[in-house]
Amino acid sequence: MSKKYTDDINAITSEIEKRGDNQYNLWELYYQRGYLFFLNNEDDKAKADYKKAESLGLDVTELPYYSFSNSNSKRREFLLPEKILVFLILLMVLVAIGIQILSFVYNIKAAV
């Protein structure tokens, strides 16, 4: 565990304990601490804090929400087939533009 993250995690934990469970916007502290756990590679603790933040009012459509914390999350990484498809579409667009440029240059030479 990183010393920097440990100090920050302890500070947030202390603030959570001071506020108690019924405090308005308490989800923000759980969200922040969950992110620090995530950065510290403590995924189980991060997941627990994200779920707690969600139960306290975290709007998962407004803030980054990590897909490992909720199996129903709409946020996810592109899968390899999607990356390949995007690459192929981009390649097709570039080839089409190249053909248009070559056609234009050929028509200019033919006209001269």
N, C-alpha and C positions, 0 to 999 in steps of 0.2 A: 504494500500500500504506500502510495506517495505521501510524503510528509505534508506537501502543500494541500492535497486533497483531504488528508486526515484532519488538518486544522479546520478547513472549511466545513467538512462534514460535521465535526464536533460542534462548531459554532451554530450551524443550522439545527442540529439535534437539540442543542440547549434552548434555542429560540422556540422550537416546537414544544418542548416540555414547559416552557414559561407560558405559552399561549393556551395550552389545553386543547381539547378536541373540538370545542364548539366555537372556535374563533373564525370570523369572516375571512375569506381568502387564505385559509390555512393550506389549501391545495398548492399554492405557490411555493411554500417552503418544501413540501414533499416533492414537488416537481424539480426544484433546484437541487435538492439532496439526491434525488434519483439520477439526475444528470451527472452529478459528481461521482456517484457510485458507478454509473455507466463508463465514465472516463477512466475510472480506477479498475475497470474490468471485474467489477463485482455485480454481475448481471442479475443474480437472484435478488440482491438487495435493491437494485435499480428497478427491477420489475415490481417488487412489492411496493416501493414508493410511488411508482407511476400508477399502479392500481389504486392505491390510497388517494392519490391526488385526483384521479378520475372520480372516485366515490365522493370526494369533497367538492367537486364542481369543475374540474379541469375540462375545458372544451377542446376535445381532440381535433376539431376542425380548425382551430385558431393557432395552436402552438405545435412545434415539432413533437411528434409522438412516435416513439420507436416501436417498430413492428413486433419486436420480440415480447413487448409487454402486453400485447392484446392480439389474439389470433384473428379477431375480426377487424383489425385495423385496415383502413383503406390505403394507408401509406405503405409502400413497399419498394424494394429495389427492382430495376428492370431485370427480367430474367434473360438468360443468354439468347434464347430464340427471338425475344423482342429486340435485343441489341443487334442481332444479325439482320433482322427485318429493317430496322431503322437504317443500318449501314447500306443495305441493298437499295432502299428507296433513295437515299442520298446519292449513291453511285449512279442510279438510273437518271436522276435529275442532272447530275454533272455530265453524263454522256449525252443527254438530250441537248443541253446547252452547247456542248462541244460540237455536235452535229449542226446545230443552227449557226454557229460561228463559221464552221467550215463551209457550209452552204452559202452563207453571205459572202465570204471571201471568194469562193469559186464564181459566184454570179458577178462580182465586181470584175474579176479577171476576164470573164467571158464577155463582158460588156465593153472592155477596153480593147 
